[in-house]
Amino acid sequence: MARLSDVSNRALREMLGTRNSSQQLVNLQNGTNTFDSVTEPDAIIQGSIAGAALKVADVTNKALATLAALQNPITGYDGYYSQPINTTVYYVWVVNAAGTSYVIQGTYAGQVLGGSKAIAPRGDGLIPDIVVPDTYMPCAVFRVVNGATAVFIPGTTNWDATTVVSSAAPVHVLPKQASDLIWVAGGA
């Protein structure tokens, strides 16, 4: 019988072995900076990490949480940066085998990245790639389009603050590009 270790291409092995198999709705809660996940029929997110089955409970009023090991390779910083006016940034919600949720903040196009741990010197504005393989399963991508009046501070600014347009899309694996996703705007 074939095993994941038989697949020599790392990216293909990760995509086959680490995936979300749930049909869920992810909702960015208007008037708050939290999000919910609703999975039918049993409120359990199912998937796999490194080929091992995973079941974790849906989340309700979940605050954004960052992890330096996930954030550093993307931006070079341990935590979130404040998203400037007139930018679009993608965030990826991931879950580990223990059911702990983290949200990885991406970059905006042309962003000068800091720290010595960033993979690239400038931001690309794309969906952030999870750089810790076989440890975290992607659940959703959030898109925050910030307008011209104030910075968006992840975990502090409401998803529907003035001139902020936020939306979410559940994922099974990270998509090729953001335009491939079906975005659900706002919350409840």
C-alpha positions in Angstrom: 0.0 0.0 0.0 1.2 3.5 -0.8 2.3 5.9 1.9 2.8 9.7 1.9 6.5 9.0 2.3 6.4 7.4 -1.2 5.7 10.8 -2.7 9.0 12.5 -3.4 7.7 16.0 -4.2 7.4 17.8 -0.8 4.6 20.2 -1.9 2.5 17.4 -3.3 3.0 15.3 -0.3 1.9 18.1 2.0 -1.1 18.9 -0.1 -2.2 15.2 -0.2 -1.6 14.6 3.5 -2.6 17.9 5.2 -6.1 19.1 4.2 -9.4 20.2 5.5 -12.2 17.8 4.4 -15.1 19.7 6.1 -17.8 21.7 4.5 -17.9 24.8 6.7 -19.0 28.4 6.8 -16.6 30.8 8.2 -18.1 34.1 9.5 -16.2 37.3 10.4 -18.4 38.7 13.1 -19.5 42.3 12.4 -19.1 44.7 15.3 -16.3 42.5 16.6 -12.8 41.4 15.8 -13.7 37.6 16.2 -14.7 34.9 13.8 -16.9 31.8 13.9 -16.9 28.4 12.1 -20.0 26.4 11.4 -19.6 22.9 10.1 -22.5 20.8 9.1 -23.9 18.5 10.3 -22.0 17.9 13.6 -20.0 21.1 14.4 -16.7 19.2 13.9 -14.0 20.3 11.6 -12.5 17.2 10.0 -9.3 16.8 8.0 -5.8 15.4 8.2 -2.4 16.5 9.2 0.5 14.4 7.7 -2.0 11.8 6.8 -3.4 11.3 10.3 -7.2 12.0 10.7 -8.1 15.1 12.7 -11.3 16.2 14.3 -11.7 19.5 16.2 -14.7 21.4 17.4 -16.0 24.5 15.5 -15.0 27.8 17.0 -17.3 30.6 18.2 -16.2 34.2 18.8 -12.6 33.2 18.2 -10.1 36.0 18.6 -7.1 36.2 16.2 -4.0 34.5 17.7 -0.5 34.6 16.2 2.4 32.2 16.6 6.0 33.5 16.0 7.1 30.2 14.4 4.3 30.7 11.7 4.5 34.5 11.4 8.3 35.0 11.3 8.9 33.3 7.9 6.2 35.4 6.3 6.9 38.9 7.5 10.1 38.6 9.7 8.2 39.6 12.8 6.9 37.6 15.7 3.4 39.2 15.8 1.0 41.0 13.6 1.8 44.4 12.0 -0.8 47.2 11.7 -2.2 47.0 8.1 -1.8 50.5 6.5 -4.5 52.4 4.7 -5.3 51.5 1.1 -3.9 47.9 1.3 -5.3 44.4 0.9 -3.9 41.6 3.1 -4.8 37.9 3.2 -4.8 36.0 6.5 -4.8 32.2 6.8 -6.6 30.4 9.7 -4.9 27.2 10.6 -5.5 24.5 13.2 -3.0 22.0 14.7 -3.7 18.4 15.9 -4.5 19.7 19.4 -7.2 21.9 18.0 -5.4 25.2 18.6 -6.1 27.9 16.1 -3.7 30.4 14.7 -4.1 33.1 12.1 -1.1 33.9 9.8 -1.0 37.4 8.5 0.2 37.9 4.9 1.9 40.9 3.3 0.6 43.7 1.1 2.1 44.4 -2.3 5.4 46.3 -2.1 5.6 46.1 1.7 9.2 46.5 3.0 9.6 43.5 5.3 11.6 43.7 8.5 13.6 41.3 10.5 16.1 38.8 9.3 13.7 35.9 9.2 11.5 37.0 6.3 11.8 34.9 3.2 11.6 37.8 0.8 12.6 41.5 1.2 9.3 42.8 -0.1 5.7 41.8 0.4 3.8 40.2 -2.6 0.2 40.7 -1.4 -0.5 37.0 -2.0 -2.1 34.4 0.3 0.6 33.5 2.8 2.1 30.1 2.4 2.2 27.9 5.5 5.9 27.3 6.0 5.7 24.8 8.8 4.8 21.6 6.9 2.8 18.7 8.3 1.8 20.5 11.4 -1.1 22.8 10.6 -4.2 22.3 8.5 -5.6 25.3 6.7 -9.3 26.1 7.4 -10.0 29.4 5.8 -8.5 32.5 4.2 -9.6 36.0 5.4 -9.3 39.0 3.1 -9.1 42.5 4.6 -9.3 45.5 2.2 -8.5 48.5 4.3 -9.7 51.9 3.2 -8.4 55.4 3.4 -9.2 56.5 6.9 -7.3 54.4 9.5 -4.9 51.4 9.9 -6.4 48.0 10.5 -5.0 46.4 13.7 -5.5 42.7 13.6 -7.3 41.4 16.7 -8.3 45.0 17.7 -10.1 46.7 14.8 -13.6 45.3 14.0 -14.0 43.5 10.7 -16.6 46.0 9.6 -15.0 49.2 10.8 -15.3 52.3 8.7 -13.7 51.8 5.3 -12.7 48.2 6.1 -14.2 45.5 3.9 -13.5 42.0 5.2 -14.5 38.6 3.8 -13.7 34.9 4.4 -13.5 31.8 2.3 -13.2 28.2 3.7 -10.5 26.1 2.1 -9.5 22.5 1.9 -5.9 23.3 0.8 -4.3 26.7 0.1 -5.6 27.9 -3.3 -3.5 28.9 -6.3 -4.7 32.5 -6.1 -7.2 34.5 -4.1 -9.5 34.9 -7.2 -10.2 31.1 -7.1 -12.0 31.5 -3.8 -15.7 32.1 -3.1 -15.7 35.0 -0.7 -18.4 35.6 1.9 -18.5 39.2 2.9 -19.1 40.5 6.4 -20.7 38.7 9.3 -23.7 38.5 11.4 
